[in-house]
Amino acid sequence: MNITIKNLTKKIKKETVLKDINLEFHGGKIYGLQGKNGCGKTMLMRCIAGLVHPEQGEIIINGKVLHKDMSLPESIGLLIENPAFLPQYTGLQNLKILADLQGGISYGELEELLEKVGLKDCTKKKFGAYSLGMKQRLGIAAAIMGKPDIIILDEPINAIDENGVEEIRQLILGLRSEDRIIIIACHDRAEMELLADEVIVMENGEVIEEKGWKNADVENVQA
């Protein structure tokens, strides 16, 4: 799995929000997007997910050009901004609706997924009664459901209580596999260094730095 971004530029109302972005993402790694609010992290994620058309440049996923050879990435899971679900249904029922659209995901897998994100004891609770942290956990569950090749998580630990942060951190690290790309955005620099193999620093819609390091604890985590 690989993603190549070439000369990507995006404008909104004549304002350039992404400027000449050139990046490479390779399977088996977690990539972090770091920068202040409004630096372009979420817009870049939206472009990779196929939700936004750039003015210039292209995104190539496994040799196929997005919006030319395919309208959306063929295997992707997303958590971008606030997750939206049907408030009158439970978390499990909401996942079941999504699973039926995707196909090939069993009821047992959905129950296991809820356990992984810390919602095992909330299967009968309606989404409308969820706390912000619970909603975030369900959003993560929806993003990783079906084991997609590309996983994009925007502020995945946002609203998660202190006790749950380590749980979600280990879940994300455990998603690393030989050929899966995980892209996360996180405002907490220390958290980013714990999660990401490589960090892409953005400012004013541009990539100003790319840095990577070897973390022994991360390298030993197996998907």
C-alpha positions as CSV (number, residue, x, y, z in Angstrom):
1,M,0.0,0.0,0.0
2,N,1.3,3.4,-0.9
3,I,0.0,6.9,-1.4
4,T,1.9,9.6,-3.4
5,I,0.8,13.2,-3.3
6,K,2.1,15.5,-6.0
7,N,2.0,19.3,-6.1
8,L,-1.4,19.3,-4.3
9,T,-3.0,22.7,-4.0
10,K,-6.5,23.6,-2.6
11,K,-8.2,27.0,-2.5
12,I,-11.4,28.0,-0.7
13,K,-12.9,31.4,-1.7
14,K,-9.6,32.4,-3.3
15,E,-7.7,31.6,-0.1
16,T,-5.0,28.9,-0.5
17,V,-5.5,26.3,2.3
18,L,-3.0,23.7,0.9
19,K,0.0,24.8,-1.1
20,D,2.1,22.6,-3.3
21,I,2.0,19.5,-1.0
22,N,4.4,16.7,-2.0
23,L,4.3,13.6,0.3
24,E,4.8,9.8,0.3
25,F,3.0,7.4,2.6
26,H,3.9,3.7,2.8
27,G,2.2,0.7,4.3
28,G,3.1,-0.5,7.8
29,K,3.6,3.0,9.3
30,I,1.7,5.5,11.3
31,Y,2.0,9.0,10.1
32,G,1.2,12.0,12.2
33,L,0.1,15.4,11.0
34,Q,1.1,18.2,13.4
35,G,0.3,21.9,13.5
36,K,-1.9,24.6,14.8
37,N,-5.6,24.8,14.1
38,G,-6.1,26.0,10.5
39,C,-2.7,24.8,9.3
40,G,-4.3,22.4,6.7
41,K,-4.2,19.1,8.5
42,T,-7.9,18.3,8.2
43,M,-8.1,19.6,4.6
44,L,-5.2,17.3,3.6
45,M,-7.1,14.4,5.2
46,R,-10.2,15.3,3.3
47,C,-8.3,15.4,0.1
48,I,-6.7,12.0,0.7
49,A,-10.1,10.6,1.5
50,G,-11.5,11.9,-1.8
51,L,-14.0,14.2,-0.1
52,V,-12.4,17.3,-1.6
53,H,-11.2,18.0,-5.1
54,P,-7.9,19.9,-5.3
55,E,-7.4,22.8,-7.8
56,Q,-4.0,21.4,-8.8
57,G,-1.9,18.2,-8.3
58,E,-2.9,14.6,-7.8
59,I,-3.2,11.9,-5.2
60,I,-2.1,8.4,-6.4
61,I,-3.1,5.4,-4.4
62,N,-1.5,2.1,-5.4
63,G,-0.9,3.4,-8.9
64,K,-4.5,4.7,-9.3
65,V,-5.1,8.5,-9.5
66,L,-7.9,9.7,-7.2
67,H,-10.9,11.3,-9.1
68,K,-9.6,9.9,-12.4
69,D,-9.2,6.1,-12.0
70,M,-11.5,6.0,-8.9
71,S,-13.9,8.4,-7.2
72,L,-12.9,7.3,-3.7
73,P,-10.1,5.2,-2.2
74,E,-11.1,1.6,-2.5
75,S,-10.4,0.7,1.2
76,I,-10.5,3.5,3.7
77,G,-11.8,4.2,7.2
78,L,-12.4,7.8,8.5
79,L,-12.8,9.8,11.6
80,I,-12.8,13.4,10.6
81,E,-14.2,16.0,13.0
82,N,-17.4,15.0,14.9
83,P,-18.7,11.5,14.2
84,A,-22.3,11.5,13.1
85,F,-24.6,8.6,14.0
86,L,-28.4,8.0,14.4
87,P,-29.3,9.1,18.0
88,Q,-32.3,6.8,18.3
89,Y,-30.2,3.7,17.8
90,T,-27.5,2.1,20.0
91,G,-23.9,2.1,19.1
92,L,-24.1,-1.5,18.0
93,Q,-27.1,-0.8,15.9
94,N,-25.3,2.1,14.2
95,L,-22.3,0.0,13.4
96,K,-24.6,-2.8,12.1
97,I,-26.2,-0.3,9.6
98,L,-22.7,0.7,8.4
99,A,-21.6,-3.0,8.3
100,D,-24.6,-3.9,6.1
101,L,-23.6,-1.3,3.6
102,Q,-20.1,-2.6,3.5
103,G,-21.0,-6.3,3.6
104,G,-18.8,-9.2,4.9
105,I,-18.8,-8.0,8.6
106,S,-20.4,-10.3,11.1
107,Y,-22.3,-9.4,14.2
108,G,-19.7,-11.0,16.4
109,E,-17.0,-8.8,14.8
110,L,-19.0,-5.7,15.7
111,E,-19.3,-6.8,19.3
112,E,-15.6,-7.4,19.4
113,L,-15.0,-4.0,17.9
114,L,-17.0,-2.3,20.6
115,E,-15.0,-4.1,23.2
116,K,-11.7,-2.9,21.7
117,V,-12.8,0.7,21.9
118,G,-14.1,0.4,25.4
119,L,-17.8,0.3,24.7
120,K,-18.5,-3.3,25.7
121,D,-20.8,-2.3,28.6
122,C,-22.8,0.2,26.5
123,T,-24.3,-2.0,23.8
124,K,-27.9,-1.2,24.9
125,K,-27.3,2.5,25.3
126,K,-28.6,4.8,22.6
127,F,-26.1,7.0,20.8
128,G,-28.1,10.1,21.8
129,A,-27.2,9.4,25.4
130,Y,-23.5,9.0,24.7
131,S,-20.9,11.3,26.3
132,L,-18.5,13.1,24.0
133,G,-15.8,10.5,24.8
134,M,-18.2,7.6,24.0
135,K,-19.1,9.2,20.7
136,Q,-15.4,9.5,19.9
137,R,-14.9,5.8,20.7
138,L,-17.7,4.8,18.4
139,G,-16.3,7.0,15.7
140,I,-13.0,5.2,16.0
141,A,-14.8,1.8,15.8
142,A,-16.6,2.9,12.6
143,A,-13.3,4.0,11.1
144,I,-11.4,0.7,11.7
145,M,-14.4,-1.5,11.0
146,G,-13.7,-4.0,8.2
147,K,-9.9,-3.6,8.5
148,P,-9.4,-0.9,5.8
149,D,-6.0,-0.5,4.1
150,I,-6.1,3.3,4.9
151,I,-7.2,4.6,8.2
152,I,-7.5,8.4,8.8
153,L,-8.1,9.6,12.3
154,D,-8.5,13.3,13.1
155,E,-7.7,14.0,16.8
156,P,-8.6,10.4,17.9
157,I,-8.0,11.0,21.6
158,N,-10.1,14.2,21.6
159,A,-12.7,14.1,24.5
160,I,-11.3,10.7,25.7
161,D,-11.0,10.5,29.5
162,E,-7.6,10.1,31.0
163,N,-8.1,6.4,31.8
164,G,-9.1,5.8,28.2
165,V,-6.2,7.5,26.4
166,E,-3.8,4.6,26.9
167,E,-6.5,2.2,25.8
168,I,-7.1,4.1,22.5
169,R,-3.3,4.6,22.1
170,Q,-2.6,0.9,22.2
171,L,-5.6,0.2,19.9
172,I,-4.1,2.6,17.3
173,L,-0.6,1.1,17.6
174,G,-2.1,-2.4,17.3
175,L,-3.6,-1.4,13.9
176,R,-0.2,-1.2,12.3
177,S,0.4,-4.0,9.8
178,E,2.7,-4.8,7.0
179,D,0.7,-3.0,4.4
180,R,-1.7,-0.6,6.1
181,I,-1.3,3.2,6.2
182,I,-2.5,5.1,9.3
183,I,-2.7,8.9,9.2
184,I,-3.5,10.7,12.4
185,A,-3.7,14.4,13.4
186,C,-3.1,15.3,17.0
187,H,-2.4,18.7,18.7
188,D,-0.6,17.0,21.6
189,R,3.1,16.8,20.5
190,A,4.0,14.3,23.2
191,E,1.1,12.1,22.2
192,M,2.1,12.3,18.6
193,E,5.6,11.2,19.3
194,L,4.2,8.1,21.1
195,L,1.9,7.2,18.3
196,A,3.6,8.1,15.0
197,D,6.6,6.6,13.1
198,E,6.9,9.8,11.1
199,V,5.6,13.3,11.7
200,I,4.6,15.8,9.1
201,V,4.6,19.4,10.4
202,M,2.3,21.8,8.7
203,E,2.0,25.6,8.8
204,N,-0.2,27.9,6.7
205,G,-1.2,25.1,4.4
206,E,2.4,24.0,3.7
207,V,4.6,21.1,4.9
208,I,7.5,22.7,6.7
209,E,9.1,19.6,8.2
210,E,9.1,15.8,8.0
211,K,10.7,13.8,10.8
212,G,10.9,10.2,11.8
213,W,12.4,8.2,14.6
214,K,12.7,4.7,15.8
215,N,10.6,3.9,18.9
216,A,11.5,0.5,20.3
217,D,8.1,0.1,22.0
218,V,6.3,1.0,18.8
219,E,8.4,-1.3,16.7
220,N,7.5,-4.3,18.9
221,V,3.8,-3.8,18.5
222,Q,2.3,-6.4,16.1
223,A,-1.0,-5.9,14.3
